[in-house]
Amino acid sequence: MSFMNVVSAGRRYRHFKGKEYEVLYIAKHSETLEDMVVYKQLYGDRAVWVRPLHMFTEQVQYEGKTVPRFALMTD
């Protein structure tokens, strides 16, 4: 399954530590052509961040459990 079908612009995601973010774009790195996720935090100064798509969708260890780094929020 392609990660491009998993992460969508305009959708909200919860980071494994609890903060909420909105994906703005799926972009390409200009040198490597790696897929990148451009997202903004939905708190504080609403800063914009970028992370490789494979990292955005990976599983991490947190409090003894394997969880998604970012989980799609459903309304």
N, C-alpha and C positions, 0 to 999 in steps of 0.2 A: 504494500500500500504506500502511496506517495504521501510524504509529509505535507505537500501542498494542499492535499485534500483534507488534512486534519486541522491546519491553522488557517483562519480566514480573517481578512481585513474587516474591521468594523465590529468584531466580536470581542467580548470581555473574557479575561482569564484571571484566575486566582493563582498567585505564586504560592509555593508550598509553605512559605512563612506567613501567609494570610493576606498580603496586600493585593489590591486589584489593579489590573492593567488593561488597556485597550490596544489591540493590534491595529496599526495604521496601514502598513504595507508589508508585502513580501517583496524583497529586493534582491539584486545580485551584487556581489562584491565585484568591483570594477577590474581587479587584477586576477582573481582566482575563479570568478563566476560562481562562487559558493552562494547558496541561498541564505538570505539573512532575514530576520524578522525585525521590523521597525515598530516599536511600541511605546506608549506613554503611560506613565503612572497616573492613577486616578485619585491621587491624594497630594498634599503638599504643593510644590511648585509645578506639578504636572510635567515633569521633565520627560524628554524623549530619549529612548535608549535603542540600541541595536545589539542583536545577539545572533550568532549562527543558528539557522533553523534546527540543525541536529541537536544543539544544546537546549533550545527552547522546548523541544519535544521529548527530551530524555527523562529517564527515571533517575531519582536521586535517593540517597539514604537520609532519612530525617526521623529522629526520635525512635530509632530502631525499626523503622518501616521503610519499604520501597514505595515511593510516591512520585507522581509526575511533577516535574519542575513547575510547569504551568498547566492548570486544568481549566478546560472550557467551562464557563459559568452558564447555567441555564436559568431562564426566567421562570 
